[in-house]
Amino acid sequence: MFANTLTPMSPTFWSRVMGRKMYKANVYLSLASFSEEGVLSIGQIVDRPYRSDVATETYTKGTAATAQDLTSTTDKLTVNVSRDVLMYVDNIDKIQNKWSAATVWGQESAIRLANDIDAWFLYEVVNANNTVDDGSIGGTSGNGITLTTSNLISVYAEINEALDVDNIPPDERYIVISPQWKNILWKYIEGKQSALGDKTGQYGNLGEYAGLKHFLSNNLTGEAVWVPANNPSDADTVTIDGITFTFKTTIGTTAGNILIGATTAATITNLVAIINQGGASSDSGVSNVALSTANQRTVGKWVAVDGTTQLTVRVRGGSFLTVSGSDATDVWTAAKQVQLIHAGRKNAVDLVVQKNPSVEMDSTVSAGKWGMNILAIALFGILTFNQGKNELVEVNIRSDAF
């Protein structure tokens, strides 16, 4: 039996390139309206008031008509979302590393920021005045649809009916679908690429089906609803996408602790507050304890809706949520664990990007560090103006079975 030890004689070689990363594709450049960007080249707010309807009446000869009240309502888009990525690279690493850390992570940061803008755009579907859910196709109203090849065409019909009722031009309609929806569609059309027609060359475009231009995204909003049976007990937990919140009778100092209030509603309010604060404590540790910095970066993309007896959590860019709880009687309702599919009319959502994702670098010598700070940043505002709400359709698709 040989006992040679020759491995030290074999050199290790470095690849010419670093490992690939795959990123979410953005669709907002194809579908959002940027008409207000010129107005907001400076400033922060643009107002697009909407006006009341007037109605025709029967005119009686010789009789004075009754004047109708005319009202207008303010409708403001505010540029108030700023997202950043800050990194530091020491000059020693810059000299000794084979690859430029500033370059590779700087490029990634710009992509991540563009993904953020895209997720904010797709989230706007929660403001739609039209909803297609299980009740729309003969099931239970308020529940998500379990999408199958058998009911797919009915879902398309309901989307188009909602757009027909709101007088949306057929050639301006689109839908942003998830990979799971695409899977069902692909089976329904039996893999016939021709059924999707010609692609338009727009970002993320798959082609057209059922009168809707199709775009594929992994950046849709996911939603889940938690319904506690009663006020949580000490040490009960809920976990959302791997982040755990612990209910406590005494708040303590452990990250993610939530103070149990006098009522279930008060406890839910304490949980909602920390989520909508981006994982930071809403009141310096009195009713909740801040999450770790890493978890705050995750929760910063969440939105919590206080339903008094229930909690709705939405995750921008997280179309597939994993949720659980320690108390089996506190239910994450399966039928309300959904992807919010985004459909509507092109330009229904207005987006103003005052600072496109970009990277700036500056020396840190003045701070006593021999290196470079790399800051990637984006500044934008987004709004579905009043009329745009009639031009969007929120489609609730159950994700618990995916």
Residue pairs with C-beta under 8 A, 6 or more apart in sequence:
14 98
18 99
18 104
21 108
23 108
23 111
23 112
23 115
24 115
24 118
24 217
24 218
24 219
24 317
25 203
25 204
25 216
25 217
25 218
25 219
26 114
26 115
26 117
26 118
26 203
26 204
26 219
27 118
27 121
27 122
27 176
27 203
27 204
27 215
27 217
27 219
28 117
28 118
28 121
28 122
28 351
29 202
29 203
30 202
30 203
30 204
30 205
30 215
30 346
31 121
31 174
31 176
31 215
31 346
31 347
31 349
32 121
32 347
32 349
32 350
32 351
32 382
33 346
33 347
33 348
33 349
33 350
33 351
34 350
34 351
34 352
34 353
35 347
35 350
36 46
36 48
36 77
36 350
36 352
37 352
37 353
37 354
39 46
40 46
40 77
40 79
40 352
40 354
40 381
41 354
44 78
44 79
44 80
44 381
45 76
45 77
45 78
45 79
46 76
46 77
46 352
47 74
47 75
47 76
47 77
48 75
48 76
48 77
48 385
49 72
49 73
49 74
49 75
50 72
50 73
50 75
50 385
50 386
50 387
51 70
51 71
51 72
51 73
52 69
52 70
52 71
52 72
54 68
54 70
55 68
57 65
57 66
59 65
73 386
75 383
75 385
75 386
76 383
77 350
77 352
77 381
77 382
77 383
77 385
78 381
78 383
79 352
79 354
79 379
79 380
79 381
80 381
81 120
81 379
81 380
81 381
81 382
82 355
82 377
82 378
82 379
83 113
83 116
83 377
83 378
84 113
84 375
84 376
84 377
84 378
85 109
85 112
85 113
85 375
85 376
85 377
86 373
86 374
86 375
86 376
87 101
87 102
87 105
87 106
87 109
87 373
87 374
87 375
88 364
88 369
88 371
88 372
88 373
88 374
89 101
89 102
89 371
89 372
89 374
90 369
90 370
90 371
91 370
91 371
91 372
92 370
92 371
93 101
93 371
94 100
94 101
94 102
94 371
94 372
102 361
102 372
102 374
105 374
106 359
106 361
106 374
106 376
107 359
109 357
109 359
109 374
109 376
110 357
110 358
110 359
110 376
111 357
112 376
113 357
113 376
113 377
113 378
114 357
114 378
115 219
115 317
116 301
116 316
116 317
116 378
117 351
117 353
117 357
117 378
117 380
118 217
118 219
118 317
119 219
119 221
119 301
119 316
119 317
120 316
120 380
120 382
121 349
121 351
121 382
122 176
122 217
122 219
122 220
122 221
122 316
122 317
122 340
122 342
123 221
123 303
123 314
123 316
123 340
124 342
124 349
124 382
124 383
124 384
124 392
125 221
125 340
125 341
125 342
125 343
125 344
125 392
125 393
125 394
126 221
126 314
126 340
126 394
127 384
127 388
127 389
127 392
128 344
128 384
128 389
128 392
128 393
128 394
129 166
129 389
129 390
129 392
130 162
130 163
130 166
130 390
130 392
130 393
130 394
131 393
131 394
131 395
131 396
132 145
132 155
132 158
132 159
132 162
132 393
132 394
132 395
132 396
133 139
133 141
133 142
133 143
133 144
133 145
133 395
133 396
134 140
134 141
134 142
134 143
134 144
134 145
134 146
134 335
134 396
135 141
135 142
135 143
136 145
136 155
136 158
137 145
137 151
137 154
137 155
137 158
139 145
140 335
142 336
143 335
143 336
143 396
143 398
144 335
144 336
144 337
144 338
144 339
144 396
144 397
144 398
144 399
145 151
145 155
145 395
145 396
145 397
145 398
146 398
146 401
147 155
147 180
147 181
147 184
147 397
147 398
148 184
149 184
149 187
149 188
152 184
152 185
152 188
153 188
153 210
155 395
156 209
156 210
156 212
157 210
159 175
159 210
159 212
159 343
159 393
159 395
160 173
160 210
160 211
160 212
162 393
163 173
163 343
163 344
163 345
163 391
163 393
166 390
166 391
168 344
168 345
168 391
169 345
170 211
172 345
172 346
172 347
173 211
173 212
173 213
173 343
173 344
173 345
173 346
174 212
174 213
174 214
174 215
174 343
174 344
174 345
174 346
175 212
175 213
175 214
175 215
175 341
175 342
175 343
175 395
176 204
176 215
176 216
176 217
176 220
176 341
176 342
176 343
177 185
177 206
177 214
177 215
177 216
177 217
177 341
178 216
178 217
178 218
178 220
178 319
178 320
178 339
178 341
178 397
179 216
179 218
180 320
180 339
180 397
180 399
180 402
181 339
181 341
181 397
182 206
182 216
185 209
185 214
189 195
189 196
189 209
193 207
195 209
196 206
196 207
196 208
196 209
196 214
197 207
197 208
197 209
198 207
198 208
199 205
199 206
199 207
200 213
202 213
202 215
203 215
204 215
204 216
204 217
205 213
205 214
205 215
206 214
206 215
206 216
207 213
207 214
208 214
212 343
213 346
217 319
218 317
218 319
219 317
219 319
220 317
220 319
220 339
220 340
220 341
220 342
221 314
221 315
221 316
221 317
221 318
221 319
221 339
221 340
221 342
222 314
222 315
222 318
222 319
222 320
222 321
222 338
222 339
222 340
222 399
223 312
223 313
223 314
223 315
223 321
223 336
223 337
223 338
223 339
223 340
223 396
224 240
224 312
224 313
224 321
224 323
224 332
224 333
224 336
224 337
224 338
225 307
225 310
225 311
225 312
225 313
225 332
225 333
225 336
225 337
226 238
226 310
226 311
226 312
226 313
226 323
226 325
226 330
226 331
226 332
226 333
227 309
227 310
227 330
227 331
227 332
227 333
228 264
228 267
228 268
228 309
228 310
228 327
228 329
228 330
229 327
229 329
229 330
229 331
230 264
230 329
231 260
231 261
231 263
231 264
231 267
232 247
232 260
232 264
232 267
232 327
232 330
233 247
233 260
233 327
234 247
234 248
234 249
234 260
235 246
235 247
235 248
235 326
236 246
236 247
236 325
236 326
236 327
236 330
237 244
237 245
237 246
237 247
237 325
237 326
238 244
238 245
238 271
238 323
238 324
238 325
238 326
238 330
239 245
239 322
239 323
239 324
239 325
240 302
240 313
240 315
240 321
240 322
240 323
241 298
241 315
241 318
241 321
241 322
241 323
242 322
243 256
243 279
243 291
243 295
243 298
243 299
244 256
245 256
245 257
245 258
245 271
245 274
246 254
246 256
246 257
246 258
247 257
247 258
247 259
247 260
247 267
248 254
248 257
248 258
248 259
248 260
249 259
249 260
251 257
251 259
251 285
251 286
251 287
251 288
251 289
252 289
253 285
253 289
254 289
255 289
255 290
255 291
255 292
255 295
256 289
256 291
256 295
257 288
257 289
258 267
258 270
258 271
258 274
258 287
258 288
258 289
259 267
259 270
259 286
259 287
259 288
260 267
261 267
261 269
261 270
261 287
264 309
265 308
265 309
268 306
268 307
268 308
268 309
268 310
268 311
269 306
270 282
270 287
270 288
271 288
271 304
271 311
272 304
272 305
272 306
272 311
273 282
273 283
273 287
273 288
274 280
274 281
274 282
274 288
274 290
274 291
274 299
275 299
275 302
275 303
275 304
275 313
276 282
276 302
276 303
276 304
278 296
278 299
278 300
278 302
279 290
279 291
279 295
279 296
279 297
279 298
279 299
279 300
280 290
280 291
280 296
281 287
281 288
281 289
281 290
282 288
290 296
291 299
301 315
301 316
301 317
301 318
302 313
302 314
302 315
302 316
303 313
303 314
303 315
303 316
304 311
304 312
304 313
304 314
305 311
305 312
305 313
305 314
313 321
313 323
314 340
315 321
319 339
319 340
319 399
320 339
320 399
320 402
321 337
321 399
323 332
323 337
324 332
325 332
334 398
334 400
335 398
335 400
337 398
337 399
337 400
338 396
338 397
338 398
338 399
339 396
339 397
339 399
340 394
340 395
340 396
341 394
341 395
341 396
341 397
342 392
342 394
342 395
343 392
343 393
343 394
343 395
344 391
344 392
344 393
345 388
345 391
345 392
348 384
348 388
348 391
348 392
349 382
349 383
349 384
349 388
349 392
350 382
350 383
350 384
350 385
350 388
351 380
351 381
351 382
352 380
352 381
352 382
353 378
353 379
353 380
354 379
354 380
354 381
355 377
355 378
355 379
355 380
356 378
357 376
357 377
357 378
358 376
358 377
358 378
359 374
359 375
359 376
360 374
360 375
360 376
360 377
361 372
361 373
361 374
361 375
362 372
362 373
362 375
363 371
363 372
364 370
364 371
364 372
364 373
384 392
